[in-house]
Amino acid sequence: MGLSLLEMRTIMRRTLGVDENDDGFSDVDCNTKLNRSYWELVDRLNFRENELTIPFGTIAGSRKYNMPVDNNALRSIAIFDENNQSHKLDRMTKDVYDQKYNNKSDGSFQAIPTDYYREGTFIQLYPTPDKIYTCELHYWKNLIDLALDTDVLPLPDSWHEIVLLGGVWRGYIELGDMTRYTSAKNSQLSLIADAVPTEAKEEIDSRMAHVEVPGREYP
C-alpha cells in the first residue's frame, strides 16, 4: 500500500527527531520538502504513470490544433492512413516550417500530414490535412503537487520510500546535520539503483544513480 502525504510527513519528522512546532518543519514546510523530492524524481525518470496517449481527428483544410492542457512535454504524434497503418510524424524546426508555408505552392498543398511543428500550446501539421485523419498524440502529462493529507504519490509503491528519503535529507540540511544528510542521500541513491533493474514501469537516466545535479538539491 502506498504512503499518503500525512504518513510521509509523520515518518519524516520521526526520523529527523522534530515536530510541527520546530522551525522549517510545519506541515507546509514538510510538504514542500517532500514535493521537491517527488518532482526531482519525476523530472529525471520517465515514469509510465505520467505517459498519456489521446486520439484526435484532423479537419480538412485546418493545420493548427490545441495541445492538451495537462501537457508537460510532447513525445510524438502518429497518424493513421487509409489502410489504418500508423505513421510517426517527423518534427520540423520553426525555420523549415515557416519556409514551407511561406512558399505559395507548399502553403496551398493539402495531403496526409508527414510532419509537425510545435508552437506554444499548439501543434501545426504539414502538409495541411486534405480530409479527416485519426491521429494519436503521445505526451508527458503534468503530475500535480501533493497538497492534501490523503494524497498518495501517483508512482509505483516501491518508489514512495525513495521520495520520503528525499524529504529526509532535505530535512537534515535544514538542521545543519551534513553527516546524516550524506547518509540519507546515499541511501536514496542506493534504493534508486536497486529499484531500476527490477522496475518495469519506468526508464531511468542512469546518471541519476551516480551523480548529483548542482543547484537542484535545496532549497
C-alpha atoms as an extended CHARMM CRD file, in Angstrom:
* protein
*
       219  EXT
         1         1  MET       CA              0.0000000000        0.0000000000        0.0000000000  PROA      1               0.0000000000
         2         2  GLY       CA              1.3040000000        3.4490000000       -0.9170000000  PROA      2               0.0000000000
         3         3  LEU       CA              2.1430000000        6.1990000000        1.5270000000  PROA      3               0.0000000000
         4         4  SER       CA             -0.1020000000        9.2330000000        1.8820000000  PROA      4               0.0000000000
         5         5  LEU       CA              1.3230000000       12.7240000000        2.3460000000  PROA      5               0.0000000000
         6         6  LEU       CA              0.3120000000       12.6200000000        6.0290000000  PROA      6               0.0000000000
         7         7  GLU       CA              2.1090000000        9.3140000000        6.5440000000  PROA      7               0.0000000000
         8         8  MET       CA              5.2670000000       10.5060000000        4.8110000000  PROA      8               0.0000000000
         9         9  ARG       CA              5.2660000000       13.7120000000        6.8390000000  PROA      9               0.0000000000
        10        10  THR       CA              4.8670000000       11.7670000000       10.0820000000  PROA      10              0.0000000000
        11        11  ILE       CA              7.6810000000        9.3300000000        9.2620000000  PROA      11              0.0000000000
        12        12  MET       CA              9.8970000000       12.1620000000        8.1030000000  PROA      12              0.0000000000
        13        13  ARG       CA              9.5230000000       14.1150000000       11.3640000000  PROA      13              0.0000000000
        14        14  ARG       CA             10.0300000000       10.9980000000       13.4690000000  PROA      14              0.0000000000
        15        15  THR       CA             13.2210000000       10.1540000000       11.5810000000  PROA      15              0.0000000000
        16        16  LEU       CA             14.5530000000       13.6910000000       11.9630000000  PROA      16              0.0000000000
        17        17  GLY       CA             13.5360000000       13.9760000000       15.6170000000  PROA      17              0.0000000000
        18        18  VAL       CA             11.4380000000       17.1010000000       15.0900000000  PROA      18              0.0000000000
        19        19  ASP       CA              7.7910000000       18.0910000000       15.3300000000  PROA      19              0.0000000000
        20        20  GLU       CA              5.4690000000       20.5430000000       13.6120000000  PROA      20              0.0000000000
        21        21  ASN       CA              6.4250000000       23.3230000000       16.0420000000  PROA      21              0.0000000000
        22        22  ASP       CA             10.0870000000       23.3200000000       15.0190000000  PROA      22              0.0000000000
        23        23  ASP       CA             11.2070000000       25.9650000000       12.5290000000  PROA      23              0.0000000000
        24        24  GLY       CA             11.2160000000       24.5930000000        8.9940000000  PROA      24              0.0000000000
        25        25  PHE       CA              9.0470000000       21.5860000000        9.8030000000  PROA      25              0.0000000000
        26        26  SER       CA              5.4820000000       22.8460000000        9.7660000000  PROA      26              0.0000000000
        27        27  ASP       CA              3.0380000000       20.9370000000        7.5730000000  PROA      27              0.0000000000
        28        28  VAL       CA              3.6810000000       23.3900000000        4.7390000000  PROA      28              0.0000000000
        29        29  ASP       CA              7.4670000000       23.1450000000        5.1260000000  PROA      29              0.0000000000
        30        30  CYS       CA              7.4260000000       19.3410000000        5.1790000000  PROA      30              0.0000000000
        31        31  ASN       CA              5.0720000000       19.2100000000        2.2090000000  PROA      31              0.0000000000
        32        32  THR       CA              7.4650000000       21.4500000000        0.2760000000  PROA      32              0.0000000000
        33        33  LYS       CA             10.4550000000       19.2010000000        1.0050000000  PROA      33              0.0000000000
        34        34  LEU       CA              8.5440000000       16.0820000000        0.0080000000  PROA      34              0.0000000000
        35        35  ASN       CA              7.2210000000       17.6800000000       -3.1650000000  PROA      35              0.0000000000
        36        36  ARG       CA             10.7330000000       18.7660000000       -4.1130000000  PROA      36              0.0000000000
        37        37  SER       CA             11.8780000000       15.1800000000       -3.7020000000  PROA      37              0.0000000000
        38        38  TYR       CA              8.9060000000       13.9720000000       -5.7360000000  PROA      38              0.0000000000
        39        39  TRP       CA              9.4860000000       16.4380000000       -8.5790000000  PROA      39              0.0000000000
        40        40  GLU       CA             13.2060000000       15.7200000000       -8.7050000000  PROA      40              0.0000000000
        41        41  LEU       CA             12.4200000000       12.0620000000       -9.4630000000  PROA      41              0.0000000000
        42        42  VAL       CA              9.6080000000       12.8580000000      -11.8840000000  PROA      42              0.0000000000
        43        43  ASP       CA             11.8620000000       15.2890000000      -13.7600000000  PROA      43              0.0000000000
        44        44  ARG       CA             14.6060000000       12.7170000000      -14.2230000000  PROA      44              0.0000000000
        45        45  LEU       CA             12.7030000000        9.4540000000      -14.5960000000  PROA      45              0.0000000000
        46        46  ASN       CA             10.2450000000        8.5370000000      -17.3220000000  PROA      46              0.0000000000
        47        47  PHE       CA              7.5130000000        7.0260000000      -15.1630000000  PROA      47              0.0000000000
        48        48  ARG       CA              4.8100000000        5.2720000000      -17.1420000000  PROA      48              0.0000000000
        49        49  GLU       CA              2.2640000000        6.8340000000      -14.7950000000  PROA      49              0.0000000000
        50        50  ASN       CA              2.6840000000       10.2100000000      -16.4890000000  PROA      50              0.0000000000
        51        51  GLU       CA              2.6030000000        8.9170000000      -20.0610000000  PROA      51              0.0000000000
        52        52  LEU       CA             -0.6470000000        9.6190000000      -21.8630000000  PROA      52              0.0000000000
        53        53  THR       CA             -1.9880000000        8.9150000000      -25.3490000000  PROA      53              0.0000000000
        54        54  ILE       CA             -5.0700000000       10.6430000000      -26.7050000000  PROA      54              0.0000000000
        55        55  PRO       CA             -6.6780000000       10.3500000000      -30.1430000000  PROA      55              0.0000000000
        56        56  PHE       CA             -7.7500000000       13.3360000000      -32.1730000000  PROA      56              0.0000000000
        57        57  GLY       CA             -9.1360000000       13.8410000000      -35.6520000000  PROA      57              0.0000000000
        58        58  THR       CA             -7.8540000000       16.2720000000      -38.2200000000  PROA      58              0.0000000000
        59        59  ILE       CA            -10.1030000000       18.6710000000      -40.0970000000  PROA      59              0.0000000000
        60        60  ALA       CA             -9.7830000000       19.1160000000      -43.8470000000  PROA      60              0.0000000000
        61        61  GLY       CA             -8.0370000000       22.4120000000      -44.5390000000  PROA      61              0.0000000000
        62        62  SER       CA             -7.0310000000       23.0040000000      -40.8980000000  PROA      62              0.0000000000
        63        63  ARG       CA             -3.3840000000       22.7150000000      -39.8220000000  PROA      63              0.0000000000
        64        64  LYS       CA             -3.4380000000       24.1430000000      -36.2660000000  PROA      64              0.0000000000
        65        65  TYR       CA             -4.5900000000       22.0740000000      -33.2460000000  PROA      65              0.0000000000
        66        66  ASN       CA             -4.6340000000       22.6420000000      -29.4920000000  PROA      66              0.0000000000
        67        67  MET       CA             -2.3550000000       20.7160000000      -27.1440000000  PROA      67              0.0000000000
        68        68  PRO       CA             -3.9130000000       19.1030000000      -24.0090000000  PROA      68              0.0000000000
        69        69  VAL       CA             -3.9970000000       21.4780000000      -21.0200000000  PROA      69              0.0000000000
        70        70  ASP       CA             -2.1940000000       18.9520000000      -18.7920000000  PROA      70              0.0000000000
        71        71  ASN       CA              0.6580000000       18.6290000000      -21.2760000000  PROA      71              0.0000000000
        72        72  ASN       CA              4.1790000000       18.6750000000      -19.8810000000  PROA      72              0.0000000000
        73        73  ALA       CA              6.2020000000       17.5480000000      -22.9000000000  PROA      73              0.0000000000
        74        74  LEU       CA              5.2310000000       16.2020000000      -26.2980000000  PROA      74              0.0000000000
        75        75  ARG       CA              6.6830000000       12.7660000000      -27.0430000000  PROA      75              0.0000000000
        76        76  SER       CA              5.4080000000       12.0090000000      -30.5460000000  PROA      76              0.0000000000
        77        77  ILE       CA              2.4610000000       12.1620000000      -32.9410000000  PROA      77              0.0000000000
        78        78  ALA       CA              1.2360000000        9.2700000000      -35.0800000000  PROA      78              0.0000000000
        79        79  ILE       CA             -1.2560000000        9.3950000000      -37.9340000000  PROA      79              0.0000000000
        80        80  PHE       CA             -3.2840000000        6.5610000000      -39.4690000000  PROA      80              0.0000000000
        81        81  ASP       CA             -3.5660000000        6.3480000000      -43.2370000000  PROA      81              0.0000000000
        82        82  GLU       CA             -6.4390000000        4.9780000000      -45.3450000000  PROA      82              0.0000000000
        83        83  ASN       CA             -5.2330000000        1.4260000000      -44.6910000000  PROA      83              0.0000000000
        84        84  ASN       CA             -5.2210000000        2.0630000000      -40.9370000000  PROA      84              0.0000000000
        85        85  GLN       CA             -1.4230000000        1.9230000000      -40.8970000000  PROA      85              0.0000000000
        86        86  SER       CA              0.2580000000        4.1100000000      -38.3080000000  PROA      86              0.0000000000
        87        87  HSD       CA              2.9750000000        6.5610000000      -39.3240000000  PROA      87              0.0000000000
        88        88  LYS       CA              5.0390000000        8.6770000000      -36.9600000000  PROA      88              0.0000000000
        89        89  LEU       CA              5.1590000000       12.3540000000      -37.8890000000  PROA      89              0.0000000000
        90        90  ASP       CA              8.5710000000       13.9960000000      -38.0920000000  PROA      90              0.0000000000
        91        91  ARG       CA              9.2070000000       17.1210000000      -36.0620000000  PROA      91              0.0000000000
        92        92  MET       CA             10.0950000000       20.2500000000      -38.0150000000  PROA      92              0.0000000000
        93        93  THR       CA             12.0280000000       23.2950000000      -36.8960000000  PROA      93              0.0000000000
        94        94  LYS       CA             10.3090000000       26.6590000000      -36.9380000000  PROA      94              0.0000000000
        95        95  ASP       CA             12.5150000000       27.8560000000      -39.8000000000  PROA      95              0.0000000000
        96        96  VAL       CA             11.7060000000       24.8810000000      -42.0180000000  PROA      96              0.0000000000
        97        97  TYR       CA              8.0030000000       25.1190000000      -41.1800000000  PROA      97              0.0000000000
        98        98  ASP       CA              7.8910000000       28.8430000000      -41.9680000000  PROA      98              0.0000000000
        99        99  GLN       CA              9.7920000000       28.3530000000      -45.2070000000  PROA      99              0.0000000000
       100       100  LYS       CA              7.3560000000       25.7100000000      -46.4030000000  PROA      100             0.0000000000
       101       101  TYR       CA              4.2360000000       27.6880000000      -45.5700000000  PROA      101             0.0000000000
       102       102  ASN       CA              5.6570000000       30.9300000000      -46.8580000000  PROA      102             0.0000000000
       103       103  ASN       CA              6.1820000000       29.1820000000      -50.1510000000  PROA      103             0.0000000000
       104       104  LYS       CA              2.9590000000       29.6540000000      -52.0860000000  PROA      104             0.0000000000
       105       105  SER       CA              2.8470000000       26.1640000000      -53.5820000000  PROA      105             0.0000000000
       106       106  ASP       CA              3.6990000000       24.4500000000      -50.2900000000  PROA      106             0.0000000000
       107       107  GLY       CA              1.2490000000       26.6040000000      -48.3590000000  PROA      107             0.0000000000
       108       108  SER       CA             -1.6640000000       25.5630000000      -50.5350000000  PROA      108             0.0000000000
       109       109  PHE       CA             -0.6600000000       21.8810000000      -50.6760000000  PROA      109             0.0000000000
       110       110  GLN       CA             -3.0510000000       19.5450000000      -48.8470000000  PROA      110             0.0000000000
       111       111  ALA       CA             -2.4470000000       15.8340000000      -48.2060000000  PROA      111             0.0000000000
       112       112  ILE       CA             -1.9260000000       13.3960000000      -45.3620000000  PROA      112             0.0000000000
       113       113  PRO       CA              0.4390000000       15.1360000000      -42.9040000000  PROA      113             0.0000000000
       114       114  THR       CA              4.0070000000       13.8770000000      -42.6210000000  PROA      114             0.0000000000
       115       115  ASP       CA              5.4860000000       16.4890000000      -40.2840000000  PROA      115             0.0000000000
       116       116  TYR       CA              4.5390000000       18.7490000000      -37.4040000000  PROA      116             0.0000000000
       117       117  TYR       CA              5.7820000000       21.8360000000      -35.6570000000  PROA      117             0.0000000000
       118       118  ARG       CA              5.0350000000       22.6770000000      -32.0410000000  PROA      118             0.0000000000
       119       119  GLU       CA              4.3300000000       26.2940000000      -31.2130000000  PROA      119             0.0000000000
       120       120  GLY       CA              3.4420000000       27.0770000000      -27.5920000000  PROA      120             0.0000000000
       121       121  THR       CA              0.1590000000       25.3670000000      -26.7740000000  PROA      121             0.0000000000
       122       122  PHE       CA             -0.4820000000       24.3580000000      -30.3870000000  PROA      122             0.0000000000
       123       123  ILE       CA              0.7820000000       21.8590000000      -32.9190000000  PROA      123             0.0000000000
       124       124  GLN       CA              0.7820000000       22.6810000000      -36.6160000000  PROA      124             0.0000000000
       125       125  LEU       CA              0.7410000000       19.9620000000      -39.2470000000  PROA      125             0.0000000000
       126       126  TYR       CA              2.4310000000       19.8210000000      -42.6250000000  PROA      126             0.0000000000
       127       127  PRO       CA              1.0800000000       19.4410000000      -45.1650000000  PROA      127             0.0000000000
       128       128  THR       CA             -2.3580000000       20.7350000000      -44.2830000000  PROA      128             0.0000000000
       129       129  PRO       CA             -4.7210000000       17.7330000000      -43.9440000000  PROA      129             0.0000000000
       130       130  ASP       CA             -6.8540000000       17.2140000000      -47.0310000000  PROA      130             0.0000000000
       131       131  LYS       CA             -9.5090000000       15.3020000000      -45.0580000000  PROA      131             0.0000000000
       132       132  ILE       CA            -10.2320000000       13.7160000000      -41.6840000000  PROA      132             0.0000000000
       133       133  TYR       CA             -7.4210000000       11.5260000000      -40.3600000000  PROA      133             0.0000000000
       134       134  THR       CA             -7.1700000000        9.8290000000      -36.9950000000  PROA      134             0.0000000000
       135       135  CYS       CA             -4.0640000000       10.7980000000      -35.0340000000  PROA      135             0.0000000000
       136       136  GLU       CA             -2.6180000000        9.8100000000      -31.6870000000  PROA      136             0.0000000000
       137       137  LEU       CA             -0.8500000000       12.3190000000      -29.5020000000  PROA      137             0.0000000000
       138       138  HSD       CA              1.6990000000       10.8480000000      -27.0930000000  PROA      138             0.0000000000
       139       139  TYR       CA              2.8150000000       13.1750000000      -24.3370000000  PROA      139             0.0000000000
       140       140  TRP       CA              4.0010000000       13.5040000000      -20.7560000000  PROA      140             0.0000000000
       141       141  LYS       CA              1.2280000000       14.8800000000      -18.5750000000  PROA      141             0.0000000000
       142       142  ASN       CA              1.7600000000       17.1900000000      -15.6310000000  PROA      142             0.0000000000
       143       143  LEU       CA              1.5890000000       15.4830000000      -12.2380000000  PROA      143             0.0000000000
       144       144  ILE       CA              0.1400000000       17.8470000000       -9.6590000000  PROA      144             0.0000000000
       145       145  ASP       CA              1.8530000000       18.5700000000       -6.3550000000  PROA      145             0.0000000000
       146       146  LEU       CA              0.8270000000       16.6320000000       -3.2710000000  PROA      146             0.0000000000
       147       147  ALA       CA             -1.2380000000       19.0570000000       -1.2220000000  PROA      147             0.0000000000
       148       148  LEU       CA             -3.8170000000       17.1020000000        0.7970000000  PROA      148             0.0000000000
       149       149  ASP       CA             -3.0220000000       14.7910000000        3.7020000000  PROA      149             0.0000000000
       150       150  THR       CA             -4.8010000000       11.9740000000        1.8620000000  PROA      150             0.0000000000
       151       151  ASP       CA             -2.8240000000       12.4390000000       -1.3860000000  PROA      151             0.0000000000
       152       152  VAL       CA             -0.8840000000        9.3290000000       -2.3590000000  PROA      152             0.0000000000
       153       153  LEU       CA              2.0400000000        9.5140000000       -4.7780000000  PROA      153             0.0000000000
       154       154  PRO       CA              0.9020000000        8.6430000000       -8.3150000000  PROA      154             0.0000000000
       155       155  LEU       CA              4.0020000000        6.4540000000       -8.6730000000  PROA      155             0.0000000000
       156       156  PRO       CA              4.6680000000        2.7450000000       -8.0850000000  PROA      156             0.0000000000
       157       157  ASP       CA              4.5890000000        1.9930000000       -4.3560000000  PROA      157             0.0000000000
       158       158  SER       CA              8.2240000000        0.8810000000       -4.4090000000  PROA      158             0.0000000000
       159       159  TRP       CA              9.2220000000        4.4900000000       -5.1100000000  PROA      159             0.0000000000
       160       160  HSD       CA              7.3990000000        6.0390000000       -2.1470000000  PROA      160             0.0000000000
       161       161  GLU       CA             10.2310000000        5.3360000000        0.2730000000  PROA      161             0.0000000000
       162       162  ILE       CA             12.6620000000        6.8920000000       -2.2120000000  PROA      162             0.0000000000
       163       163  VAL       CA             10.6020000000       10.0940000000       -2.2630000000  PROA      163             0.0000000000
       164       164  LEU       CA             10.4260000000       10.0150000000        1.5390000000  PROA      164             0.0000000000
       165       165  LEU       CA             14.2240000000        9.7780000000        1.8040000000  PROA      165             0.0000000000
       166       166  GLY       CA             14.4870000000       12.8020000000       -0.4610000000  PROA      166             0.0000000000
       167       167  GLY       CA             12.4060000000       14.7200000000        2.0600000000  PROA      167             0.0000000000
       168       168  VAL       CA             14.5420000000       13.3960000000        4.9230000000  PROA      168             0.0000000000
       169       169  TRP       CA             17.8850000000       14.5040000000        3.5090000000  PROA      169             0.0000000000
       170       170  ARG       CA             16.4350000000       17.9170000000        2.7870000000  PROA      170             0.0000000000
       171       171  GLY       CA             15.4000000000       17.9840000000        6.4350000000  PROA      171             0.0000000000
       172       172  TYR       CA             18.9500000000       17.2110000000        7.5630000000  PROA      172             0.0000000000
       173       173  ILE       CA             20.1790000000       20.1580000000        5.5030000000  PROA      173             0.0000000000
       174       174  GLU       CA             17.6420000000       22.3200000000        7.3460000000  PROA      174             0.0000000000
       175       175  LEU       CA             19.0690000000       21.0380000000       10.6380000000  PROA      175             0.0000000000
       176       176  GLY       CA             22.6590000000       21.5320000000        9.5100000000  PROA      176             0.0000000000
       177       177  ASP       CA             23.4600000000       17.8440000000       10.0120000000  PROA      177             0.0000000000
       178       178  MET       CA             25.6060000000       17.1450000000        6.9570000000  PROA      178             0.0000000000
       179       179  THR       CA             26.7480000000       13.7160000000        8.1540000000  PROA      179             0.0000000000
       180       180  ARG       CA             23.2090000000       12.3780000000        8.3080000000  PROA      180             0.0000000000
       181       181  TYR       CA             22.3770000000       14.2650000000        5.1140000000  PROA      181             0.0000000000
       182       182  THR       CA             25.1010000000       12.3440000000        3.2870000000  PROA      182             0.0000000000
       183       183  SER       CA             23.9340000000        9.0450000000        4.7340000000  PROA      183             0.0000000000
       184       184  ALA       CA             20.2770000000        9.6740000000        3.7810000000  PROA      184             0.0000000000
       185       185  LYS       CA             21.2150000000       10.8560000000        0.2930000000  PROA      185             0.0000000000
       186       186  ASN       CA             23.3870000000        7.8030000000       -0.3010000000  PROA      186             0.0000000000
       187       187  SER       CA             20.5770000000        5.5550000000        0.9290000000  PROA      187             0.0000000000
       188       188  GLN       CA             18.1940000000        7.1730000000       -1.5290000000  PROA      188             0.0000000000
       189       189  LEU       CA             20.5970000000        6.7440000000       -4.4450000000  PROA      189             0.0000000000
       190       190  SER       CA             21.1900000000        3.1300000000       -3.4340000000  PROA      190             0.0000000000
       191       191  LEU       CA             17.4410000000        2.4210000000       -3.4450000000  PROA      191             0.0000000000
       192       192  ILE       CA             17.1380000000        4.0330000000       -6.8730000000  PROA      192             0.0000000000
       193       193  ALA       CA             19.9540000000        1.8890000000       -8.2300000000  PROA      193             0.0000000000
       194       194  ASP       CA             18.3490000000       -1.2530000000       -6.7650000000  PROA      194             0.0000000000
       195       195  ALA       CA             14.8270000000       -0.4070000000       -7.9200000000  PROA      195             0.0000000000
       196       196  VAL       CA             15.5090000000        0.3650000000      -11.5420000000  PROA      196             0.0000000000
       197       197  PRO       CA             16.6140000000       -3.0700000000      -12.8390000000  PROA      197             0.0000000000
       198       198  THR       CA             13.5020000000       -4.7700000000      -11.4500000000  PROA      198             0.0000000000
       199       199  GLU       CA             11.0020000000       -1.9860000000      -12.0040000000  PROA      199             0.0000000000
       200       200  ALA       CA              9.4750000000       -2.4310000000      -15.4340000000  PROA      200             0.0000000000
       201       201  LYS       CA              7.2940000000        0.6480000000      -15.2360000000  PROA      201             0.0000000000
       202       202  GLU       CA              9.9430000000        3.2810000000      -15.7360000000  PROA      202             0.0000000000
       203       203  GLU       CA             13.0510000000        4.0430000000      -17.7090000000  PROA      203             0.0000000000
       204       204  ILE       CA             15.8440000000        5.8290000000      -15.8650000000  PROA      204             0.0000000000
       205       205  ASP       CA             18.5340000000        8.2160000000      -16.8930000000  PROA      205             0.0000000000
       206       206  SER       CA             21.3280000000        6.1310000000      -15.3670000000  PROA      206             0.0000000000
       207       207  ARG       CA             23.2970000000        9.2170000000      -14.3850000000  PROA      207             0.0000000000
       208       208  MET       CA             20.7850000000        9.7750000000      -11.5730000000  PROA      208             0.0000000000
       209       209  ALA       CA             22.3130000000        6.8940000000       -9.6000000000  PROA      209             0.0000000000
       210       210  HSD       CA             25.8420000000        8.2140000000       -9.7920000000  PROA      210             0.0000000000
       211       211  VAL       CA             25.9760000000       11.9960000000       -9.8600000000  PROA      211             0.0000000000
       212       212  GLU       CA             24.1230000000       14.8130000000       -8.2280000000  PROA      212             0.0000000000
       213       213  VAL       CA             22.9740000000       17.7670000000      -10.2880000000  PROA      213             0.0000000000
       214       214  PRO       CA             24.2360000000       21.0010000000       -8.6790000000  PROA      214             0.0000000000
       215       215  GLY       CA             21.6230000000       23.5260000000       -7.7040000000  PROA      215             0.0000000000
       216       216  ARG       CA             18.7050000000       21.1150000000       -7.5380000000  PROA      216             0.0000000000
       217       217  GLU       CA             19.0670000000       19.7880000000       -4.0200000000  PROA      217             0.0000000000
       218       218  TYR       CA             17.9570000000       22.6230000000       -1.7590000000  PROA      218             0.0000000000
       219       219  PRO       CA             16.1430000000       24.8280000000       -1.2990000000  PROA      219             0.0000000000
